[in-house]
Amino acid sequence: MESTNFNDWIGMRPGDEPNEVVVDTRPEHQVAPGLIHFAVLTTLAEVSAATAVGAAVVPTQISLNLMRRASPGRLVGRGTVVKRGRTLTVAEGEVLQNDKLVAKATVTFAMMG
């Protein structure tokens, strides 16, 4: 099955909990041996935040803090809504590996519907 969806291409799938997404990293996700590229972490944080919003949204601003090195293996993104508005919503996405925080993003979304 051919996919043009970036999230599918990266290998993202729903997690076990609500507002959770998971990526099992592959060699092409590494920026250097043993180090996962920040773009993978950013995508996972942004998508988990958008999942928490639960509506059609487009990111208008994102701030990402890298907390520790992400190694090859399973990454889990978890999102929460900070403030929901009619036109803009702010949410956070955390990326964890082995229950340790590796990245945290705050995302402002434009509401599309």
Order of alpha helices (4+ residues) and beta strands (2+ residues): alpha-beta-beta-beta-beta-alpha-beta-beta-beta-beta
